[in-house]
Amino acid sequence: MKKFLAILLGTLVLSLAACANETENEASGEEKEDQMTEEPSEQEPEVDMEALIEQIAMDATIDATSNTATFNFNLENAGEEPVTLGFTSSQKYEVQVKNEAGESVYTFSADKMFTQELTTEELAQGDVFDVKETWTGIEKPGTYEATMTFLVNTINDQSLEANPFQVTQSFTIEEETDEEEGSEKQAPSSQYDGDGQAFRDITVTGEKGSYVVKGEARVFEGSFIYSVEDGHNVQVEPTAFQVNEGAPSWSTFELEIDIPEEDLPMFGTLTLTLFEESAQDGSPTNMNYIPLENFQPEE
């Protein structure tokens, strides 16, 4: 009897184990079937970087005189879709110049400071990111080679493996002619340091109501105000002027000021005022007073 019970108990245990295995196999099979029938996850479409790069056109020209070179270059969104250009700092472009011996003689960023933060430039269809920088005081005539580069790191948040927005061009600085020397004598030039905070390296050329003022500005949102007065009358009302970049970058500017000869004072000093408007209350800040010309009564 005991043997019979032992045999019966063993048979029961084996049956239960077989049922458990069968249940596990069925569950495993159902899991695999569920995994196979699950719909694949959606994947983001692959970005065509080559098409994005071709959508952005770069153009560059150089205007040279006997002692200056002006670099004009831009990026245009020639496509239908907007693009966002990304930069690793507030410096968005660079200009480097080499002489005939291959020596570096000018670098735009050499005397400038930039914030180390990501910046962007958004271009809608047809928009142009335009740059104009001038190298002044070129002493040696000859042939030079300039490389103008937009420091684009990403397009629409997609990283670039190499920088495609770079143009290298040659230009020539001619020797100064007698005619140019004579014209410089007819148009006196004065130079002023500026306050060094918002304005610097200011030069004034011209006389008898016609003046050209050049310099560099580091101003909030790239905007400043200028006006001209003679101590008695305001000859030029406060006028806003926009440079390429805002602080902390320095940007070049050029003002052309024309005052009718009949409005010029008989005596006194014609003075240009450069200043910013406070972002808080609009009050004038960083006032710079630049003499344009001193008038004396005829004896």
Buried (B, 14 or more C-beta within 10 A) or exposed (E): EEEEEEEEEEEEEEEEEEEEEEEEEEEEEEEEEEEEEEEEEEEEEEEEBEEBBEBBEBEBEBEBEBBBBBBBBBBBBEBEEEBEBBBBEBBBBBBBBBBEEEEEBBEBBEEBEBEEEEBEBEBEEEBEBEBBBBBBEBEEEEEBBBBBBBBBBBBEEEEBEEEBBBBEBEBEBEEEEEEBEEEBEEBEEBEBEBBEEBBBBBBBBBEEBBBBBBBBBBBBEBBBBBBBBBEEEEBBEEEEBEBBBBBEBBBBBBBEBEBEEEEBBEEBBBBBBBBBBEEEEEEEBBEBEBEBBEBEEEE
